[in-house]
Amino acid sequence: MDGNSERLLTPGEVAALFRVDPKTVTRWAASGRISSIRTPGGHRRFREAEVRELLDGGGPSHNGSG
């Protein structure tokens, strides 16, 4: 269980952190802007460390300008 101790967030939790709608988070995952893990039931979960990194970096919507 050592390797699997990282916390996973739901789309709603990620959405709250970014102040967007949960559907927006799902679209980011579908487009590859943020990676997700699928549960056996088909729900998406997001690695907390990656989400925090994106928050620190200004979010997943990099347009390539800059």
N, C-alpha and C positions, 0 to 999 in steps of 0.2 A: 504494500500500500504506500510505500515511500514515494514512488514516482507519480502516483495519481492523487497527491494531496492538494493539488492546485485547485483553487475555488473557481467554479463555473457560474456564470451569470446568465440570467434569462434575458430575452429581448427587452422585456419591460424594465429590468434593472439597468441594462445598458442605455436604454432610451432615457431613463431618468437622469443618468449621469451626463448625457449629451444634450439633454433638454429637447428631445425630438420625439416623434411618435414611434411606438414599437414597430410599426410597419416600415418605417424608414430604416431601422436597424436591419430588418429582414431583407430589404432591398440592397443595403450595403453588403450583406453576406452573399446574396445571390450574384452580385456583380463582382465579388472578389475584393472589395475594399477592406473587409474585415473577415478573418477566418472564423469558421464556426465548427462545432462538433454536433453531430446528430445523435440524439438519444435513441434507444431502441423503439420508442414510440413515435419517432420522426420529428421531435421538437428540436429546435436549435438551442445550443448553449455556447457561451463565449468565454474564453480564458480571461480571467480578471487581470492578469499581468499584461496581456496584449491590449486590453481595453484601457488600462491606466496609461500605458505607453502612448496610445493614440490620443488620449486626453492631454497628456503633457506636450505632445507634438502638434496640437492644434486640430485634431480630429481626422477622420478617415477621408474627407473629401478634398484630397490634393488634386488641383486642376493642372498641375505642371507649370503654373505661372509663378515665377519667382525664383 
